[in-house]
Each structure stands twice: as structure tokens, then as C-alpha cells.
Amino acid sequence: MDLSEAFEGLTTTVTPGRRMPGKIGMGILLICWLTLGVLPFVVAVPDFQLATGKIGTPGTLTVVSCVSLGQGRYDCKGRFVPDSGGDAVPVAASPDSEAGDVTRAQLTPEGDRALPSGTKGVLRAMTLPATGLVVLAFLPYVLLYVFKVRRGRRTAVIAGSVVATLSLVLIVIGLVAASS
């Protein structure tokens, strides 16, 4: 008995791309796709609220130390001084910080970390929703395909390409803003 005979019962003769899932299976797939695209928007709301000053305490963050955890990861600690003039609070700082960095920040309501505020904070918070847009960009085309609607598919592909490209640009801008 050779190796190919051992796997003979496991292989199928189904040609890939020829069979679609049933209605229930397709419904589940589309719901998962939609959830995967919408979830980043929901998760990013607190970061936007912090970056815009809707929640948290405004102040200044000074990064005190950054310790390498290996594999390019860092654990940074900082000192947050509220604008109201209260005592300095030890907090976790962004891992892309460097010791000695001083920046405008918002203290989270929990009081355990401070995130950049203003334009830098908003651009940083924009990264996650932009990822959701990339996921959702081609959903209209897929819906047209699933429901066998031929009219508008080309427009859906072009629109999806534009949305995905702009979203990728937003992701890059957000990542650059977060690391600078």
C-alpha cells in the first residue's frame, strides 16, 4: 500500500467553484461577512470618543519607560498629568511610544491608560473602521451575484475597488499617524 492509496477515500471529485452553498449556508456566510465588516466600527467607538475628548480626562502624557518584550513588542509606561492640575497618574502608554515622548492625550475612564488625542488620535482610531470598510467593499457585488442579478455587477466591482483602495489609504495614514 503506497501513500496515495491511503488518502484515496478522503479525496472527492467535486470541481472547485462549481457548487454554491444552499440558501441557509449562503445566509450564514453573508451574515458572518456583514458582522465581520460592521464589528470594527462598533469596537472603535470608545477610541473615537477618547480621541475627540467626549470621554476621559484631557492632559499630557510623558512616556517614562519602554521595555522590550521580544519579537518587536514593547510595554511602555507613562505619567499622565491632567489639565485640571491634579496629581500625576501612572498609566500604560502606547507600545509604539519611546521613552521621553510628550504628547497630548486622554486618560481612559478606567484610569489605566492614556491614548493620543486630537488629530493624531482620530487618525489612529480611524484604522479599525477602515479595515471594516475593506471587508464590506465588495459585499454589494456578492449580494448581486448570490441573487443572480446581472445588472449593476460591474458598477458594484468598480465601487468596491474604489472603496477598498480609499480604505487601504486610510489604514496606512492611521498607522503612520499612530507611529509618529
N, C-alpha and C positions, 0 to 999 in steps of 0.2 A: 504494500500500500504506500503510494507516494503522497506527498503533501497536497497536491491538487485534488486527489480523491477524498481527502479528509474534509475539505471545505466544499465539496460538491453539493451537499444538501443545503448549505447555507446561502448559496447564491440564487438569485432569481433571474428570470429572463425578461423582466419589465424594462422597457426602454425609458430612460430618464426623460422627464419633460412631457410625457405623453398622457399622464393621468393626473387630473386635478383632485384635490380633496373634495369630499362631499359638502353639502350645504352647511352642516353643523361644523365640520372641520374647518371650512373656509371662514365661517363666522368666528370661530375661536381664534384663528390666525389673525383675522382683521382686528378683533378686539385687543389681542396681545400687541399688535403693531401700533394701534392707536394709544394704548396705555403706555407703551414704551416711548412714544413721541410726546405725550402730554405730561408724564411724570416729571421730567426735568423742569418744566415750568412751575409745577406745584412745589417742588423741592427748593427752587431758587427764590421763592417769595421772601423768606426771612433774610437772605443775603441782600436782596434789593432794599428791604426795609432798613437794614443796618447801613448800607451804603448811602442811602438818601437821608438818613437821620430820623426816620419815622419811629424807630425803636432804638433802645440803647442809650448810652451816655457818651456825648462827644468829648473829645480830648486829644491828647498827644501820646503816642506810643513810642517808647525808646526801647530798641532791642538790646537786651543786656548780654545774652549768650546764645550761641547756636552749637549744638553737639551733633556730630555725625553719627547716624545710626547704621551706616553702611549702605551699600547699593545706591548711593546718591540721595539718600533720605536724611533729613535733618530735623532735630527737635529744638525749636527756638523759644526762649523765654524772654519776656519783656516787662517793662514797668509802664503802666498806664496812669497818666495824670489827668484827671477830669478838668474840663474848662471851668467848672464851678468852684475850683480851688480846694477840693477835698484832698485826702491823703492819697499817695501813690498806691496803686494796686498791682501786685504781681500777677501776670497773665501769660497765657500761651500766645506766642506770636506766630505769624505765618511762616511755614517752613522754608519759603523762598527768600526770607529776610537774611540780612547779615548783621553781625554784632555791630552796634553803633548807629544803625539806621534810626532816624527820627522821622515820623510821619503822622499826619492827621488820621485819626481812627475813631471808631465807635466801639465802646465796650458792650459786649452782649448782655442781655438782661440777666443771664445766669452769672455774669461777672467773672467767667473763667478764661475768656479770650477776647482779643481786640482785633478787629478787621479794618482794613483801609476804608476810608470814607471819601466822598466826593467823586470826581470823575474816574479816578483810578479804581475805586471800589465798585462803581457802577459797571465799568468795562469788565472788571474781574467777575462780577456777578452775572454778566451777560453771557459768559461762556457756556454755562449749562443749558439755558434756554435755546441758545444757538444750536447746540447738539440735538435738542429735541426737534428743531426745525429741519435739520438734515434728515432725521428719521421720518418726519412727516412729509417731506418734499414730494415724494413720488407716490404717496398714498392715493391721490386722486386718479392717477393713471391706473393703479392696481384696481381700484374700485370700478373704473370703466371697463377694464379687462375682465374682471370677475363677472360683472353683469352683462358682458358681451355687447357693450355699447361701442360701436366703431367710431362714431363721430366725436371729435374732441380729443382723441388719444394723443395726436401729435402736439396739440396745444398743451395738454397735460404734461407731456415729456419736456417740452421747452420750458414751461413754467417751473416744473420740478427741478430742472437743471439750473435755472436762474436762482431759485430759492436756495438750493443746496450750495451753489457757489458763493452766494452772499453770506450764507450761514457759516461756511468754512472761513471766509474772510473775517467775520465777527469772532469766530473762535480764536483765530490767530491774533487778532487785535487784543482780545481779552487775555490771552496767555502772555503776550508781550507786556501788557499793562500790569499784569499780576507779578511778573518777574522783574520789572524795572523799579 
